Amino acid sequence: MPDLIARCLYLLAKLVGALPTPVLRAIASAVATLGRLAGSRESRVALRNLELAYPELTDDERAALQKAVLRTTALQTLETLRLWTRPHARNLQMLREQHGVGLFDAALADGRGLIVCAPHYGNWELLNQWLAARTPISILYRAPDSAVGEAFLRRVRAGAADRVRQVRAEGPAVRQLWKTLKEGGVVGILPDQQPKAGDGAFAPFFGMPALTMTLASRLAERTGATVLFAYCERIGDGPDFALRIEPAHPAIADADLVRATTALNAGVEHIARRDPAQYQWTYKRYKARPSGSGDDNPYLDLERRR
């Protein structure tokens, strides 16, 4: 049954993805407006995150940024349905610019292994397809809660099945990724997902302590692998993108995990500040608070409104 439902969802995604770009933009704008007026969870979380990350903005400036965030979030979702249901070669034609590819090629040639840190910025599914077109890659992902969601992801990512190894973010993941890197392979990690308790360290992110994954840093420190940041940034209103690959600060591989995660977050923040509307501010990045700090969960009042 999950496979049948996933097949139906795939057909629906294909229909949506086939809509002309102006229609997708209009739908994204409508979804963003309705979400903001209705006080949706995403709208409320985005506004709270912007209050925490950009305290210097006026209320009007923050409201304008919130509106832009919701619109690009909706557009990114619709674009992803298109990316998942079209040939990858056609999708890669959306990349009008490519920057830093030499860094990527040099890291591959070096043979020490490569960790690609891909923040939730722009369109990371397009980045996955570019990476898969260049080299086999192991990608760490958080499995959906439902069997239907898992079956749907398997279907939409089947086009790169021979190049992409999806590694569930569970216990054996570290061993699998470590083995890939020691063999000179490539690993893809979303560095701004909040880890489980015990799997992270608190480090500043936009001036606030945020529980940050230590996995990328531990892998880099233990294997000597190169670490690069990569993202596909929307140009204008889409559907054009620029691929950007940038070196990570060496401190990301520091044995001191606080220093390492501070460098990791600084890299993500640098990217997010390029165009804050393209970053995923609808995620509860600051939900976990440092023990003994006296800080409350900043989303607690939002959760009570549900």
Protein Blocks (a to p, Z undefined) as FASTA:
>chain_A
ZZmmmmmmmmmmmmmmmpcfklmmmmmmmmmmmmmmnopaklmmmmmmmmmmmmmbcfkl
mmmmmmmmmmmmmmmmmmmmmmmmgcfklmmmmmmbdehklmmmmmmmnonopaddddde
hjfklmmmmmmmmoccdddddddfbfklmmmmmmmmmmmmmmpccdddbfklmmmmmmmm
mnopacdddfkbccdehiaccddeehiacdddfklmmmmmmnopacdddddddehjbjad
cdddddddfklmpfblklmmmmmmmmmmmmmmmommlpcfkbcfklpccehklpacfklm
mmmmZZ
